[in-house]
Amino acid sequence: MNKPEKLQLADFNFSYGDHKVLSDISFSLEPGDFVCLCGPNGAGKSTLLSALSESSGIKNSKERAAKISFLSQNETALWDYSVFDTVLSGRFCHTGLLGNFSKEDYRVTKEIIQEFGLEELSEKSVHEISGGEFQKVRLARSFAQGSDFLLLDEPLSSLDFIASGKFMKLLKEKCREYKKAVVVSIHDINMAARFADKVVLLGKCTGTSQICLQGTAGEIFTSENLSLVYGTEVKVYKHPELGIPQI
């Protein structure tokens, strides 16, 4: 199957019963994009990511996983797997009918483990590592999939500001290195401004209308836009060294 050249939604709508979550949303993700998706709780960020994950039209779950990696907001490690085996599980979409891992799967996993600096944790159980380390393992597993598009739903939710910065730096570096397209849902506006090439600012759906602003951080993260979307006064300043908007 040919690789999708981009993921795209055009005038997309989604409702839970009578409650409309997304209204007339148009968005596309192309190779090389590094996008931060921002907005208040309930604005539909998770729904938008889920819709993007289904937008390729690929029905077979293994084939879709080989093209699109979707890192959900919450994950509990139910099984006492090692870090190595957890990363290796990302290669399942490349296995045959019997689901057996090949020498290539093991080679890729070892390479990813090394690339992400997880060698010292490799044989540890995922139950023995910290929340921040587990997020890093989950990210490594997504890269092991070898997919072109990476969608992450609030990966910083359990991390402090130091760990969050390290995670975003690693994510962007590896996405550039592996030439992946990325959308990451994030509440930290300052972090988004620091790392995003493009931001999407999503407001809550009111009736049939919804705010969806797209552009660079400098274009979108203004006091006017943020105050409108978050429903409270937000003051924006320019970072003295980086020149990016900060709140």
Order of alpha helices (4+ residues) and beta strands (2+ residues): beta-beta-beta-alpha-alpha-beta-alpha-alpha-alpha-beta-alpha-beta-alpha-beta-beta-alpha-alpha-beta-beta
